[in-house]
Amino acid sequence: MKIGIIFCLSILILSSFVADQNRKKEKSKARGKEIYTDFCVTCHRANGEGTAKIFPPLAKSDYLKNQQTESIYAIKYGQKGKITVNATDYNGMMPAPGLDDEEVADVMNYINHAWGNDYGKMVTADQVKAVKK
């Protein structure tokens, strides 16, 4: 009997934690979409497809999927030099938009889960803070 009660309580606590994490992620993605619209949409476009050979795509991007730390760095500090995205080379410059760590995390959470992307767990401000220049 006690084991059953403990098991049920554990399930309730775990499901409450998961629901809370999902709410936080959804709020972060919503904030990230607003920031993306303000700072990123001009180059990477509303559909995340970028501009061929000029601005790399974020939608279905192998670089974004496999280079999360580098993607955080690019949003936080800007990007300069050659990168390869979906077998296409890009050698441009993206200025740092001047976002704080929470805003960078929000943008990452949005682009990681927009346009059919499903790239990883929620990015936190602490993860962003750990990325140094």
N, C-alpha and C positions, 0 to 999 in steps of 0.2 A: 504494500500500500504506500509506504513512504517513498519507495523508489519511483512509483508511478507519479506521485505528486511532484517530486523533484524533477522528473523528466518533463512533466507538463510545464512547470515553472521555467525550466531551462528553455524550452521551445518558445514560450511567451516572451522571455527576455531577448532571445536571439532574434525572433521575428520583429520585435520592437526596434532593436538595434538596426537591422537591415532596412526597415521602413524609414527610420530616421536618416540613415545614410543615403537612401534613394531620394528623400525629400531635399537633402542638402545638395546632392548632385544635380537635381532638376533645377533648383534655385540658382546654382552656380552656372549651369548651362544657359539659363535665361539671361543672367547678367552678362555672360560671355557673348551671347548673340547681340546684345545692345552694343557692347564694346566693339565687336567685330564690325557691326554696321557703321560705327563712327570712325574706326581707324583702318580697317583691313579691306573692306568691300571694294574700294576703288581699284585696287590691284588684283586681289584674289577673287573678286566678283561675288555676287550674291549666291551663286550656285557652287562656289568653291573651286571652280574649274580653272581659275587663273587666266592668263593670256599666253597663248602658245609661244614658247621659246623666249618669253620675256619675264612673266611672273608665274612661278610654279603653281600647279594645282594643289589644293588641300583635300579635295574630294578624291577618295580612293588613292591617296598618296602613299607610296611605299616608304618614302622618306619620313613622313609624319608617323606612320605606323611603327617603323623600326628605329627611328632616331628621336625618341621622346625628349631626352636631355638636350640634344642639339636644337630641337624645335623650341623648347622652353628658352634656351639661350637666345635664339633668334628673335623671339618676341620680346624678351627682356632687354637685350643689348643691341639688337639689330643684326643684320646678316650681310656679310660682304664676302665675295669670292665664289668660286665654283661649287655647286652642289648638283647632284644627279637625282632627279625625281622621275620615277616611272621610265627609266632608260633615256631620259632627255636631260642634257646638261643645261644649267642655268648659271650665268655668271654676272649677276647684277648686284644691286645694293638695296637693302631694305633698312631704312632708318629705324632706330629705336622709337617706339611710339610714346615712351615716357610713362608706362603703366607701373603701378605698384605690384607687389608680389601676389596679392589676392586677385587683382585684375588679370594678371598673366595666367594664373591658375584658372580663372573663369573662362578666358578665351580658349585655353587648352581644352577645358572640359567641353566647351561648345564645339570646337572644330574636330575633336576626337570622336564626337558622336553626331555629327551633322552629315548630310548628303550620303547616307548609307555607311559612313564610317562607324566602326565599333572598336575603338582602339583603347583598350585597357581600362583600368580602374580610375577613380576620381583623382585628379591632380590637386594637391593641396598647396597652400601658400608656403608651408614649410619646405616642400619639395622645391618650389621655385626659389625660395631664399637660399637653399643649399647650392644652387647653380651660380658659380662665381665667374667673374670676367677673367 
